[in-house]
Amino acid sequence: MVRIRLRRVGAKKRPFYRIVVADQRTSRNGAFIEQVGTYDPIPETPVININEQKILDWIKKGAQPSDSVNKILKTTGLMEKVNA
């Protein structure tokens, strides 16, 4: 199964995440199919950069967002577009 999930790339105690499309069986920082966005939780208001078209395309193809990515998508309002 293909998942849309977070991949950690930040330094120690400075997390920074890439939102990637990857096979469910690969490790957290293992191989991925495509990068579709970034997430920086450190600032007062977290910075979220998402390529909405790529995310919508992957969800239409059957990719399942992880729980953490699902929360991010709800925050940005993209889940309403998916459910519509």
mmCIF file of the N, C-alpha and C atoms, coordinates in Angstrom:
data_MODEL
# 
_entry.id   MODEL 
# 
loop_
_atom_site.group_PDB 
_atom_site.id 
_atom_site.type_symbol 
_atom_site.label_atom_id 
_atom_site.label_alt_id 
_atom_site.label_comp_id 
_atom_site.label_asym_id 
_atom_site.label_entity_id 
_atom_site.label_seq_id 
_atom_site.pdbx_PDB_ins_code 
_atom_site.Cartn_x 
_atom_site.Cartn_y 
_atom_site.Cartn_z 
_atom_site.occupancy 
_atom_site.B_iso_or_equiv 
_atom_site.pdbx_formal_charge 
_atom_site.auth_seq_id 
_atom_site.auth_comp_id 
_atom_site.auth_asym_id 
_atom_site.auth_atom_id 
_atom_site.pdbx_PDB_model_num 
ATOM 1   N N  . MET A 1 1  ? 0.842   -1.186 0.000  1.00 0.00 ? 1  MET A N  1 
ATOM 2   C CA . MET A 1 1  ? 0.000   0.000  0.000  1.00 0.00 ? 1  MET A CA 1 
ATOM 3   C C  . MET A 1 1  ? 0.885   1.245  0.000  1.00 0.00 ? 1  MET A C  1 
ATOM 4   N N  . VAL A 1 2  ? 0.457   2.234  -0.726 1.00 0.00 ? 2  VAL A N  1 
ATOM 5   C CA . VAL A 1 2  ? 1.198   3.500  -0.808 1.00 0.00 ? 2  VAL A CA 1 
ATOM 6   C C  . VAL A 1 2  ? 0.634   4.467  0.221  1.00 0.00 ? 2  VAL A C  1 
ATOM 7   N N  . ARG A 1 3  ? 1.522   5.120  0.958  1.00 0.00 ? 3  ARG A N  1 
ATOM 8   C CA . ARG A 1 3  ? 1.126   6.063  2.005  1.00 0.00 ? 3  ARG A CA 1 
ATOM 9   C C  . ARG A 1 3  ? 1.729   7.434  1.742  1.00 0.00 ? 3  ARG A C  1 
ATOM 10  N N  . ILE A 1 4  ? 1.031   8.457  2.197  1.00 0.00 ? 4  ILE A N  1 
ATOM 11  C CA . ILE A 1 4  ? 1.572   9.817  2.220  1.00 0.00 ? 4  ILE A CA 1 
ATOM 12  C C  . ILE A 1 4  ? 1.959   10.052 3.672  1.00 0.00 ? 4  ILE A C  1 
ATOM 13  N N  . ARG A 1 5  ? 3.245   10.254 3.929  1.00 0.00 ? 5  ARG A N  1 
ATOM 14  C CA . ARG A 1 5  ? 3.710   10.343 5.313  1.00 0.00 ? 5  ARG A CA 1 
ATOM 15  C C  . ARG A 1 5  ? 4.869   11.317 5.452  1.00 0.00 ? 5  ARG A C  1 
ATOM 16  N N  . LEU A 1 6  ? 5.304   11.505 6.705  1.00 0.00 ? 6  LEU A N  1 
ATOM 17  C CA . LEU A 1 6  ? 6.386   12.435 7.014  1.00 0.00 ? 6  LEU A CA 1 
ATOM 18  C C  . LEU A 1 6  ? 7.732   11.716 6.983  1.00 0.00 ? 6  LEU A C  1 
ATOM 19  N N  . ARG A 1 7  ? 8.751   12.431 6.504  1.00 0.00 ? 7  ARG A N  1 
ATOM 20  C CA . ARG A 1 7  ? 10.120  11.931 6.494  1.00 0.00 ? 7  ARG A CA 1 
ATOM 21  C C  . ARG A 1 7  ? 10.977  12.970 7.194  1.00 0.00 ? 7  ARG A C  1 
ATOM 22  N N  . ARG A 1 8  ? 11.605  12.600 8.297  1.00 0.00 ? 8  ARG A N  1 
ATOM 23  C CA . ARG A 1 8  ? 12.380  13.559 9.074  1.00 0.00 ? 8  ARG A CA 1 
ATOM 24  C C  . ARG A 1 8  ? 13.739  13.814 8.435  1.00 0.00 ? 8  ARG A C  1 
ATOM 25  N N  . VAL A 1 9  ? 14.090  15.104 8.291  1.00 0.00 ? 9  VAL A N  1 
ATOM 26  C CA . VAL A 1 9  ? 15.386  15.465 7.718  1.00 0.00 ? 9  VAL A CA 1 
ATOM 27  C C  . VAL A 1 9  ? 16.116  16.502 8.559  1.00 0.00 ? 9  VAL A C  1 
ATOM 28  N N  . GLY A 1 10 ? 15.567  16.958 9.662  1.00 0.00 ? 10 GLY A N  1 
ATOM 29  C CA . GLY A 1 10 ? 16.190  18.004 10.464 1.00 0.00 ? 10 GLY A CA 1 
ATOM 30  C C  . GLY A 1 10 ? 17.322  17.498 11.332 1.00 0.00 ? 10 GLY A C  1 
ATOM 31  N N  . ALA A 1 11 ? 18.041  18.436 11.920 1.00 0.00 ? 11 ALA A N  1 
ATOM 32  C CA . ALA A 1 11 ? 19.133  18.108 12.822 1.00 0.00 ? 11 ALA A CA 1 
ATOM 33  C C  . ALA A 1 11 ? 18.582  17.664 14.177 1.00 0.00 ? 11 ALA A C  1 
ATOM 34  N N  . LYS A 1 12 ? 19.484  17.255 15.047 1.00 0.00 ? 12 LYS A N  1 
ATOM 35  C CA . LYS A 1 12 ? 19.075  16.834 16.376 1.00 0.00 ? 12 LYS A CA 1 
ATOM 36  C C  . LYS A 1 12 ? 18.401  17.993 17.112 1.00 0.00 ? 12 LYS A C  1 
ATOM 37  N N  . LYS A 1 13 ? 17.230  17.757 17.667 1.00 0.00 ? 13 LYS A N  1 
ATOM 38  C CA . LYS A 1 13 ? 16.410  18.725 18.394 1.00 0.00 ? 13 LYS A CA 1 
ATOM 39  C C  . LYS A 1 13 ? 15.927  19.887 17.529 1.00 0.00 ? 13 LYS A C  1 
ATOM 40  N N  . ARG A 1 14 ? 16.026  19.765 16.203 1.00 0.00 ? 14 ARG A N  1 
ATOM 41  C CA . ARG A 1 14 ? 15.514  20.753 15.247 1.00 0.00 ? 14 ARG A CA 1 
ATOM 42  C C  . ARG A 1 14 ? 14.771  19.999 14.137 1.00 0.00 ? 14 ARG A C  1 
ATOM 43  N N  . PRO A 1 15 ? 13.607  19.435 14.458 1.00 0.00 ? 15 PRO A N  1 
ATOM 44  C CA . PRO A 1 15 ? 12.927  18.619 13.453 1.00 0.00 ? 15 PRO A CA 1 
ATOM 45  C C  . PRO A 1 15 ? 12.452  19.435 12.253 1.00 0.00 ? 15 PRO A C  1 
ATOM 46  N N  . PHE A 1 16 ? 12.543  18.845 11.094 1.00 0.00 ? 16 PHE A N  1 
ATOM 47  C CA . PHE A 1 16 ? 12.014  19.391 9.853  1.00 0.00 ? 16 PHE A CA 1 
ATOM 48  C C  . PHE A 1 16 ? 11.581  18.172 9.049  1.00 0.00 ? 16 PHE A C  1 
ATOM 49  N N  . TYR A 1 17 ? 10.416  18.237 8.473  1.00 0.00 ? 17 TYR A N  1 
ATOM 50  C CA . TYR A 1 17 ? 9.874   17.062 7.807  1.00 0.00 ? 17 TYR A CA 1 
ATOM 51  C C  . TYR A 1 17 ? 9.555   17.342 6.346  1.00 0.00 ? 17 TYR A C  1 
ATOM 52  N N  . ARG A 1 18 ? 9.741   16.330 5.513  1.00 0.00 ? 18 ARG A N  1 
ATOM 53  C CA . ARG A 1 18 ? 9.271   16.358 4.132  1.00 0.00 ? 18 ARG A CA 1 
ATOM 54  C C  . ARG A 1 18 ? 8.039   15.469 4.065  1.00 0.00 ? 18 ARG A C  1 
ATOM 55  N N  . ILE A 1 19 ? 7.035   15.917 3.356  1.00 0.00 ? 19 ILE A N  1 
ATOM 56  C CA . ILE A 1 19 ? 5.847   15.097 3.142  1.00 0.00 ? 19 ILE A CA 1 
ATOM 57  C C  . ILE A 1 19 ? 6.098   14.326 1.857  1.00 0.00 ? 19 ILE A C  1 
ATOM 58  N N  . VAL A 1 20 ? 6.145   12.994 1.963  1.00 0.00 ? 20 VAL A N  1 
ATOM 59  C CA . VAL A 1 20 ? 6.514   12.161 0.825  1.00 0.00 ? 20 VAL A CA 1 
ATOM 60  C C  . VAL A 1 20 ? 5.464   11.079 0.591  1.00 0.00 ? 20 VAL A C  1 
ATOM 61  N N  . VAL A 1 21 ? 5.470   10.561 -0.626 1.00 0.00 ? 21 VAL A N  1 
ATOM 62  C CA . VAL A 1 21 ? 4.664   9.405  -0.989 1.00 0.00 ? 21 VAL A CA 1 
ATOM 63  C C  . VAL A 1 21 ? 5.623   8.222  -0.997 1.00 0.00 ? 21 VAL A C  1 
ATOM 64  N N  . ALA A 1 22 ? 5.314   7.192  -0.198 1.00 0.00 ? 22 ALA A N  1 
ATOM 65  C CA . ALA A 1 22 ? 6.228   6.055  -0.073 1.00 0.00 ? 22 ALA A CA 1 
ATOM 66  C C  . ALA A 1 22 ? 5.444   4.773  0.135  1.00 0.00 ? 22 ALA A C  1 
ATOM 67  N N  . ASP A 1 23 ? 6.093   3.666  -0.147 1.00 0.00 ? 23 ASP A N  1 
ATOM 68  C CA . ASP A 1 23 ? 5.508   2.362  0.138  1.00 0.00 ? 23 ASP A CA 1 
ATOM 69  C C  . ASP A 1 23 ? 5.437   2.198  1.657  1.00 0.00 ? 23 ASP A C  1 
ATOM 70  N N  . GLN A 1 24 ? 4.399   1.590  2.115  1.00 0.00 ? 24 GLN A N  1 
ATOM 71  C CA . GLN A 1 24 ? 4.173   1.438  3.559  1.00 0.00 ? 24 GLN A CA 1 
ATOM 72  C C  . GLN A 1 24 ? 5.271   0.605  4.224  1.00 0.00 ? 24 GLN A C  1 
ATOM 73  N N  . ARG A 1 25 ? 5.890   -0.297 3.487  1.00 0.00 ? 25 ARG A N  1 
ATOM 74  C CA . ARG A 1 25 ? 6.865   -1.222 4.072  1.00 0.00 ? 25 ARG A CA 1 
ATOM 75  C C  . ARG A 1 25 ? 8.255   -0.618 4.224  1.00 0.00 ? 25 ARG A C  1 
ATOM 76  N N  . THR A 1 26 ? 8.538   0.539  3.616  1.00 0.00 ? 26 THR A N  1 
ATOM 77  C CA . THR A 1 26 ? 9.863   1.134  3.747  1.00 0.00 ? 26 THR A CA 1 
ATOM 78  C C  . THR A 1 26 ? 10.000  1.836  5.096  1.00 0.00 ? 26 THR A C  1 
ATOM 79  N N  . SER A 1 27 ? 11.244  2.048  5.527  1.00 0.00 ? 27 SER A N  1 
ATOM 80  C CA . SER A 1 27 ? 11.477  2.699  6.807  1.00 0.00 ? 27 SER A CA 1 
ATOM 81  C C  . SER A 1 27 ? 11.129  4.186  6.735  1.00 0.00 ? 27 SER A C  1 
ATOM 82  N N  . ARG A 1 28 ? 11.096  4.830  7.876  1.00 0.00 ? 28 ARG A N  1 
ATOM 83  C CA . ARG A 1 28 ? 10.683  6.239  7.946  1.00 0.00 ? 28 ARG A CA 1 
ATOM 84  C C  . ARG A 1 28 ? 11.517  7.119  7.046  1.00 0.00 ? 28 ARG A C  1 
ATOM 85  N N  . ASN A 1 29 ? 12.818  6.927  7.051  1.00 0.00 ? 29 ASN A N  1 
ATOM 86  C CA . ASN A 1 29 ? 13.701  7.756  6.236  1.00 0.00 ? 29 ASN A CA 1 
ATOM 87  C C  . ASN A 1 29 ? 14.254  6.978  5.043  1.00 0.00 ? 29 ASN A C  1 
ATOM 88  N N  . GLY A 1 30 ? 13.561  5.933  4.651  1.00 0.00 ? 30 GLY A N  1 
ATOM 89  C CA . GLY A 1 30 ? 14.011  5.117  3.531  1.00 0.00 ? 30 GLY A CA 1 
ATOM 90  C C  . GLY A 1 30 ? 13.583  5.699  2.193  1.00 0.00 ? 30 GLY A C  1 
ATOM 91  N N  . ALA A 1 31 ? 13.545  4.827  1.206  1.00 0.00 ? 31 ALA A N  1 
ATOM 92  C CA . ALA A 1 31 ? 13.218  5.238  -0.158 1.00 0.00 ? 31 ALA A CA 1 
ATOM 93  C C  . ALA A 1 31 ? 11.784  5.766  -0.231 1.00 0.00 ? 31 ALA A C  1 
ATOM 94  N N  . PHE A 1 32 ? 11.588  6.722  -1.132 1.00 0.00 ? 32 PHE A N  1 
ATOM 95  C CA . PHE A 1 32 ? 10.246  7.259  -1.336 1.00 0.00 ? 32 PHE A CA 1 
ATOM 96  C C  . PHE A 1 32 ? 10.016  7.458  -2.820 1.00 0.00 ? 32 PHE A C  1 
ATOM 97  N N  . ILE A 1 33 ? 8.758   7.606  -3.200 1.00 0.00 ? 33 ILE A N  1 
ATOM 98  C CA . ILE A 1 33 ? 8.386   7.731  -4.606 1.00 0.00 ? 33 ILE A CA 1 
ATOM 99  C C  . ILE A 1 33 ? 8.481   9.185  -5.053 1.00 0.00 ? 33 ILE A C  1 
ATOM 100 N N  . GLU A 1 34 ? 7.887   10.089 -4.266 1.00 0.00 ? 34 GLU A N  1 
ATOM 101 C CA . GLU A 1 34 ? 7.853   11.496 -4.652 1.00 0.00 ? 34 GLU A CA 1 
ATOM 102 C C  . GLU A 1 34 ? 7.681   12.373 -3.423 1.00 0.00 ? 34 GLU A C  1 
ATOM 103 N N  . GLN A 1 35 ? 8.314   13.552 -3.438 1.00 0.00 ? 35 GLN A N  1 
ATOM 104 C CA . GLN A 1 35 ? 8.132   14.538 -2.374 1.00 0.00 ? 35 GLN A CA 1 
ATOM 105 C C  . GLN A 1 35 ? 7.004   15.476 -2.785 1.00 0.00 ? 35 GLN A C  1 
ATOM 106 N N  . VAL A 1 36 ? 6.030   15.677 -1.885 1.00 0.00 ? 36 VAL A N  1 
ATOM 107 C CA . VAL A 1 36 ? 4.874   16.512 -2.220 1.00 0.00 ? 36 VAL A CA 1 
ATOM 108 C C  . VAL A 1 36 ? 4.731   17.728 -1.312 1.00 0.00 ? 36 VAL A C  1 
ATOM 109 N N  . GLY A 1 37 ? 5.649   17.920 -0.361 1.00 0.00 ? 37 GLY A N  1 
ATOM 110 C CA . GLY A 1 37 ? 5.561   19.095 0.498  1.00 0.00 ? 37 GLY A CA 1 
ATOM 111 C C  . GLY A 1 37 ? 6.564   19.055 1.632  1.00 0.00 ? 37 GLY A C  1 
ATOM 112 N N  . THR A 1 38 ? 6.518   20.110 2.484  1.00 0.00 ? 38 THR A N  1 
ATOM 113 C CA . THR A 1 38 ? 7.380   20.187 3.655  1.00 0.00 ? 38 THR A CA 1 
ATOM 114 C C  . THR A 1 38 ? 6.563   20.665 4.850  1.00 0.00 ? 38 THR A C  1 
ATOM 115 N N  . TYR A 1 39 ? 7.088   20.381 6.049  1.00 0.00 ? 39 TYR A N  1 
ATOM 116 C CA . TYR A 1 39 ? 6.435   20.778 7.295  1.00 0.00 ? 39 TYR A CA 1 
ATOM 117 C C  . TYR A 1 39 ? 7.512   21.138 8.307  1.00 0.00 ? 39 TYR A C  1 
ATOM 118 N N  . ASP A 1 40 ? 7.454   22.380 8.826  1.00 0.00 ? 40 ASP A N  1 
ATOM 119 C CA . ASP A 1 40 ? 8.407   22.854 9.828  1.00 0.00 ? 40 ASP A CA 1 
ATOM 120 C C  . ASP A 1 40 ? 7.641   23.181 11.106 1.00 0.00 ? 40 ASP A C  1 
ATOM 121 N N  . PRO A 1 41 ? 7.717   22.320 12.140 1.00 0.00 ? 41 PRO A N  1 
ATOM 122 C CA . PRO A 1 41 ? 6.931   22.536 13.358 1.00 0.00 ? 41 PRO A CA 1 
ATOM 123 C C  . PRO A 1 41 ? 7.548   23.496 14.361 1.00 0.00 ? 41 PRO A C  1 
ATOM 124 N N  . ILE A 1 42 ? 8.767   23.969 14.145 1.00 0.00 ? 42 ILE A N  1 
ATOM 125 C CA . ILE A 1 42 ? 9.483   24.769 15.141 1.00 0.00 ? 42 ILE A CA 1 
ATOM 126 C C  . ILE A 1 42 ? 8.941   26.187 15.327 1.00 0.00 ? 42 ILE A C  1 
ATOM 127 N N  . PRO A 1 43 ? 8.627   26.954 14.277 1.00 0.00 ? 43 PRO A N  1 
ATOM 128 C CA . PRO A 1 43 ? 8.169   28.338 14.501 1.00 0.00 ? 43 PRO A CA 1 
ATOM 129 C C  . PRO A 1 43 ? 6.870   28.404 15.317 1.00 0.00 ? 43 PRO A C  1 
ATOM 130 N N  . GLU A 1 44 ? 6.552   29.600 15.797 1.00 0.00 ? 44 GLU A N  1 
ATOM 131 C CA . GLU A 1 44 ? 5.331   29.806 16.596 1.00 0.00 ? 44 GLU A CA 1 
ATOM 132 C C  . GLU A 1 44 ? 4.102   29.287 15.847 1.00 0.00 ? 44 GLU A C  1 
ATOM 133 N N  . THR A 1 45 ? 3.988   29.634 14.571 1.00 0.00 ? 45 THR A N  1 
ATOM 134 C CA . THR A 1 45 ? 2.954   29.032 13.725 1.00 0.00 ? 45 THR A CA 1 
ATOM 135 C C  . THR A 1 45 ? 3.673   28.134 12.725 1.00 0.00 ? 45 THR A C  1 
ATOM 136 N N  . PRO A 1 46 ? 3.453   26.830 12.803 1.00 0.00 ? 46 PRO A N  1 
ATOM 137 C CA . PRO A 1 46 ? 4.177   25.903 11.931 1.00 0.00 ? 46 PRO A CA 1 
ATOM 138 C C  . PRO A 1 46 ? 4.040   26.269 10.452 1.00 0.00 ? 46 PRO A C  1 
ATOM 139 N N  . VAL A 1 47 ? 5.123   26.080 9.702  1.00 0.00 ? 47 VAL A N  1 
ATOM 140 C CA . VAL A 1 47 ? 5.161   26.403 8.278  1.00 0.00 ? 47 VAL A CA 1 
ATOM 141 C C  . VAL A 1 47 ? 4.859   25.128 7.490  1.00 0.00 ? 47 VAL A C  1 
ATOM 142 N N  . ILE A 1 48 ? 3.817   25.194 6.656  1.00 0.00 ? 48 ILE A N  1 
ATOM 143 C CA . ILE A 1 48 ? 3.408   24.047 5.857  1.00 0.00 ? 48 ILE A CA 1 
ATOM 144 C C  . ILE A 1 48 ? 3.409   24.461 4.387  1.00 0.00 ? 48 ILE A C  1 
ATOM 145 N N  . ASN A 1 49 ? 4.195   23.767 3.575  1.00 0.00 ? 49 ASN A N  1 
ATOM 146 C CA . ASN A 1 49 ? 4.222   23.982 2.129  1.00 0.00 ? 49 ASN A CA 1 
ATOM 147 C C  . ASN A 1 49 ? 3.792   22.684 1.469  1.00 0.00 ? 49 ASN A C  1 
ATOM 148 N N  . ILE A 1 50 ? 2.678   22.741 0.719  1.00 0.00 ? 50 ILE A N  1 
ATOM 149 C CA . ILE A 1 50 ? 2.134   21.534 0.101  1.00 0.00 ? 50 ILE A CA 1 
ATOM 150 C C  . ILE A 1 50 ? 1.843   21.807 -1.365 1.00 0.00 ? 50 ILE A C  1 
ATOM 151 N N  . ASN A 1 51 ? 2.184   20.842 -2.208 1.00 0.00 ? 51 ASN A N  1 
ATOM 152 C CA . ASN A 1 51 ? 1.776   20.883 -3.599 1.00 0.00 ? 51 ASN A CA 1 
ATOM 153 C C  . ASN A 1 51 ? 0.412   20.189 -3.667 1.00 0.00 ? 51 ASN A C  1 
ATOM 154 N N  . GLU A 1 52 ? -0.652  20.984 -3.642 1.00 0.00 ? 52 GLU A N  1 
ATOM 155 C CA . GLU A 1 52 ? -2.005  20.439 -3.525 1.00 0.00 ? 52 GLU A CA 1 
ATOM 156 C C  . GLU A 1 52 ? -2.357  19.520 -4.689 1.00 0.00 ? 52 GLU A C  1 
ATOM 157 N N  . GLN A 1 53 ? -1.944  19.877 -5.891 1.00 0.00 ? 53 GLN A N  1 
ATOM 158 C CA . GLN A 1 53 ? -2.302  19.077 -7.054 1.00 0.00 ? 53 GLN A CA 1 
ATOM 159 C C  . GLN A 1 53 ? -1.695  17.673 -6.970 1.00 0.00 ? 53 GLN A C  1 
ATOM 160 N N  . LYS A 1 54 ? -0.427  17.589 -6.535 1.00 0.00 ? 54 LYS A N  1 
ATOM 161 C CA . LYS A 1 54 ? 0.215   16.276 -6.410 1.00 0.00 ? 54 LYS A CA 1 
ATOM 162 C C  . LYS A 1 54 ? -0.467  15.432 -5.340 1.00 0.00 ? 54 LYS A C  1 
ATOM 163 N N  . ILE A 1 55 ? -0.826  16.068 -4.215 1.00 0.00 ? 55 ILE A N  1 
ATOM 164 C CA . ILE A 1 55 ? -1.498  15.322 -3.138 1.00 0.00 ? 55 ILE A CA 1 
ATOM 165 C C  . ILE A 1 55 ? -2.843  14.798 -3.620 1.00 0.00 ? 55 ILE A C  1 
ATOM 166 N N  . LEU A 1 56 ? -3.620  15.640 -4.282 1.00 0.00 ? 56 LEU A N  1 
ATOM 167 C CA . LEU A 1 56 ? -4.921  15.204 -4.782 1.00 0.00 ? 56 LEU A CA 1 
ATOM 168 C C  . LEU A 1 56 ? -4.774  14.078 -5.799 1.00 0.00 ? 56 LEU A C  1 
ATOM 169 N N  . ASP A 1 57 ? -3.774  14.169 -6.670 1.00 0.00 ? 57 ASP A N  1 
ATOM 170 C CA . ASP A 1 57 ? -3.542  13.111 -7.648 1.00 0.00 ? 57 ASP A CA 1 
ATOM 171 C C  . ASP A 1 57 ? -3.213  11.784 -6.968 1.00 0.00 ? 57 ASP A C  1 
ATOM 172 N N  . TRP A 1 58 ? -2.339  11.812 -5.954 1.00 0.00 ? 58 TRP A N  1 
ATOM 173 C CA . TRP A 1 58 ? -1.962  10.582 -5.276 1.00 0.00 ? 58 TRP A CA 1 
ATOM 174 C C  . TRP A 1 58 ? -3.130  9.991  -4.494 1.00 0.00 ? 58 TRP A C  1 
ATOM 175 N N  . ILE A 1 59 ? -3.955  10.821 -3.882 1.00 0.00 ? 59 ILE A N  1 
ATOM 176 C CA . ILE A 1 59 ? -5.107  10.305 -3.147 1.00 0.00 ? 59 ILE A CA 1 
ATOM 177 C C  . ILE A 1 59 ? -6.107  9.671  -4.111 1.00 0.00 ? 59 ILE A C  1 
ATOM 178 N N  . LYS A 1 60 ? -6.274  10.282 -5.300 1.00 0.00 ? 60 LYS A N  1 
ATOM 179 C CA . LYS A 1 60 ? -7.151  9.684  -6.314 1.00 0.00 ? 60 LYS A CA 1 
ATOM 180 C C  . LYS A 1 60 ? -6.615  8.341  -6.791 1.00 0.00 ? 60 LYS A C  1 
ATOM 181 N N  . LYS A 1 61 ? -5.286  8.179  -6.788 1.00 0.00 ? 61 LYS A N  1 
ATOM 182 C CA . LYS A 1 61 ? -4.672  6.915  -7.194 1.00 0.00 ? 61 LYS A CA 1 
ATOM 183 C C  . LYS A 1 61 ? -4.755  5.854  -6.101 1.00 0.00 ? 61 LYS A C  1 
ATOM 184 N N  . GLY A 1 62 ? -5.167  6.253  -4.889 1.00 0.00 ? 62 GLY A N  1 
ATOM 185 C CA . GLY A 1 62 ? -5.342  5.284  -3.812 1.00 0.00 ? 62 GLY A CA 1 
ATOM 186 C C  . GLY A 1 62 ? -4.375  5.402  -2.664 1.00 0.00 ? 62 GLY A C  1 
ATOM 187 N N  . ALA A 1 63 ? -3.514  6.412  -2.638 1.00 0.00 ? 63 ALA A N  1 
ATOM 188 C CA . ALA A 1 63 ? -2.574  6.590  -1.531 1.00 0.00 ? 63 ALA A CA 1 
ATOM 189 C C  . ALA A 1 63 ? -3.329  7.016  -0.277 1.00 0.00 ? 63 ALA A C  1 
ATOM 190 N N  . GLN A 1 64 ? -2.943  6.457  0.854  1.00 0.00 ? 64 GLN A N  1 
ATOM 191 C CA . GLN A 1 64 ? -3.581  6.757  2.135  1.00 0.00 ? 64 GLN A CA 1 
ATOM 192 C C  . GLN A 1 64 ? -2.684  7.686  2.946  1.00 0.00 ? 64 GLN A C  1 
ATOM 193 N N  . PRO A 1 65 ? -3.197  8.843  3.418  1.00 0.00 ? 65 PRO A N  1 
ATOM 194 C CA . PRO A 1 65 ? -2.370  9.694  4.287  1.00 0.00 ? 65 PRO A CA 1 
ATOM 195 C C  . PRO A 1 65 ? -2.234  9.074  5.680  1.00 0.00 ? 65 PRO A C  1 
ATOM 196 N N  . SER A 1 66 ? -1.057  9.226  6.288  1.00 0.00 ? 66 SER A N  1 
ATOM 197 C CA . SER A 1 66 ? -0.851  8.763  7.659  1.00 0.00 ? 66 SER A CA 1 
ATOM 198 C C  . SER A 1 66 ? -1.636  9.670  8.602  1.00 0.00 ? 66 SER A C  1 
ATOM 199 N N  . ASP A 1 67 ? -1.697  9.307  9.871  1.00 0.00 ? 67 ASP A N  1 
ATOM 200 C CA . ASP A 1 67 ? -2.451  10.104 10.843 1.00 0.00 ? 67 ASP A CA 1 
ATOM 201 C C  . ASP A 1 67 ? -1.901  11.521 10.963 1.00 0.00 ? 67 ASP A C  1 
ATOM 202 N N  . SER A 1 68 ? -0.572  11.653 11.021 1.00 0.00 ? 68 SER A N  1 
ATOM 203 C CA . SER A 1 68 ? 0.025   12.989 11.160 1.00 0.00 ? 68 SER A CA 1 
ATOM 204 C C  . SER A 1 68 ? -0.191  13.830 9.906  1.00 0.00 ? 68 SER A C  1 
ATOM 205 N N  . VAL A 1 69 ? -0.080  13.232 8.734  1.00 0.00 ? 69 VAL A N  1 
ATOM 206 C CA . VAL A 1 69 ? -0.313  13.975 7.494  1.00 0.00 ? 69 VAL A CA 1 
ATOM 207 C C  . VAL A 1 69 ? -1.788  14.328 7.373  1.00 0.00 ? 69 VAL A C  1 
ATOM 208 N N  . ASN A 1 70 ? -2.660  13.445 7.840  1.00 0.00 ? 70 ASN A N  1 
ATOM 209 C CA . ASN A 1 70 ? -4.096  13.721 7.818  1.00 0.00 ? 70 ASN A CA 1 
ATOM 210 C C  . ASN A 1 70 ? -4.415  14.975 8.633  1.00 0.00 ? 70 ASN A C  1 
ATOM 211 N N  . LYS A 1 71 ? -3.783  15.131 9.801  1.00 0.00 ? 71 LYS A N  1 
ATOM 212 C CA . LYS A 1 71 ? -3.985  16.331 10.625 1.00 0.00 ? 71 LYS A CA 1 
ATOM 213 C C  . LYS A 1 71 ? -3.481  17.578 9.905  1.00 0.00 ? 71 LYS A C  1 
ATOM 214 N N  . ILE A 1 72 ? -2.336  17.463 9.227  1.00 0.00 ? 72 ILE A N  1 
ATOM 215 C CA . ILE A 1 72 ? -1.785  18.598 8.488  1.00 0.00 ? 72 ILE A CA 1 
ATOM 216 C C  . ILE A 1 72 ? -2.723  18.988 7.350  1.00 0.00 ? 72 ILE A C  1 
ATOM 217 N N  . LEU A 1 73 ? -3.251  17.999 6.642  1.00 0.00 ? 73 LEU A N  1 
ATOM 218 C CA . LEU A 1 73 ? -4.162  18.282 5.533  1.00 0.00 ? 73 LEU A CA 1 
ATOM 219 C C  . LEU A 1 73 ? -5.460  18.916 6.020  1.00 0.00 ? 73 LEU A C  1 
ATOM 220 N N  . LYS A 1 74 ? -5.941  18.509 7.193  1.00 0.00 ? 74 LYS A N  1 
ATOM 221 C CA . LYS A 1 74 ? -7.136  19.134 7.766  1.00 0.00 ? 74 LYS A CA 1 
ATOM 222 C C  . LYS A 1 74 ? -6.850  20.582 8.147  1.00 0.00 ? 74 LYS A C  1 
ATOM 223 N N  . THR A 1 75 ? -5.642  20.853 8.668  1.00 0.00 ? 75 THR A N  1 
ATOM 224 C CA . THR A 1 75 ? -5.255  22.211 9.045  1.00 0.00 ? 75 THR A CA 1 
ATOM 225 C C  . THR A 1 75 ? -5.235  23.133 7.833  1.00 0.00 ? 75 THR A C  1 
ATOM 226 N N  . THR A 1 76 ? -4.742  22.632 6.702  1.00 0.00 ? 76 THR A N  1 
ATOM 227 C CA . THR A 1 76 ? -4.654  23.448 5.498  1.00 0.00 ? 76 THR A CA 1 
ATOM 228 C C  . THR A 1 76 ? -5.962  23.512 4.733  1.00 0.00 ? 76 THR A C  1 
ATOM 229 N N  . GLY A 1 77 ? -6.935  22.683 5.103  1.00 0.00 ? 77 GLY A N  1 
ATOM 230 C CA . GLY A 1 77 ? -8.236  22.691 4.420  1.00 0.00 ? 77 GLY A CA 1 
ATOM 231 C C  . GLY A 1 77 ? -8.267  21.830 3.174  1.00 0.00 ? 77 GLY A C  1 
ATOM 232 N N  . LEU A 1 78 ? -7.258  21.020 2.966  1.00 0.00 ? 78 LEU A N  1 
ATOM 233 C CA . LEU A 1 78 ? -7.200  20.183 1.767  1.00 0.00 ? 78 LEU A CA 1 
ATOM 234 C C  . LEU A 1 78 ? -8.101  18.957 1.875  1.00 0.00 ? 78 LEU A C  1 
ATOM 235 N N  . MET A 1 79 ? -8.405  18.506 3.073  1.00 0.00 ? 79 MET A N  1 
ATOM 236 C CA . MET A 1 79 ? -9.255  17.318 3.233  1.00 0.00 ? 79 MET A CA 1 
ATOM 237 C C  . MET A 1 79 ? -10.685 17.593 2.766  1.00 0.00 ? 79 MET A C  1 
ATOM 238 N N  . GLU A 1 80 ? -11.155 18.855 2.865  1.00 0.00 ? 80 GLU A N  1 
ATOM 239 C CA . GLU A 1 80 ? -12.489 19.165 2.365  1.00 0.00 ? 80 GLU A CA 1 
ATOM 240 C C  . GLU A 1 80 ? -12.538 18.983 0.846  1.00 0.00 ? 80 GLU A C  1 
ATOM 241 N N  . LYS A 1 81 ? -11.430 19.343 0.157  1.00 0.00 ? 81 LYS A N  1 
ATOM 242 C CA . LYS A 1 81 ? -11.379 19.163 -1.297 1.00 0.00 ? 81 LYS A CA 1 
ATOM 243 C C  . LYS A 1 81 ? -11.360 17.670 -1.654 1.00 0.00 ? 81 LYS A C  1 
ATOM 244 N N  . VAL A 1 82 ? -10.695 16.881 -0.841 1.00 0.00 ? 82 VAL A N  1 
ATOM 245 C CA . VAL A 1 82 ? -10.610 15.434 -1.096 1.00 0.00 ? 82 VAL A CA 1 
ATOM 246 C C  . VAL A 1 82 ? -11.980 14.804 -0.904 1.00 0.00 ? 82 VAL A C  1 
ATOM 247 N N  . ASN A 1 83 ? -12.683 15.194 0.143  1.00 0.00 ? 83 ASN A N  1 
ATOM 248 C CA . ASN A 1 83 ? -13.990 14.599 0.448  1.00 0.00 ? 83 ASN A CA 1 
ATOM 249 C C  . ASN A 1 83 ? -15.105 15.106 -0.464 1.00 0.00 ? 83 ASN A C  1 
ATOM 250 N N  . ALA A 1 84 ? -14.879 16.230 -1.147 1.00 0.00 ? 84 ALA A N  1 
ATOM 251 C CA . ALA A 1 84 ? -15.921 16.795 -2.014 1.00 0.00 ? 84 ALA A CA 1 
ATOM 252 C C  . ALA A 1 84 ? -16.027 16.080 -3.334 1.00 0.00 ? 84 ALA A C  1 
# 
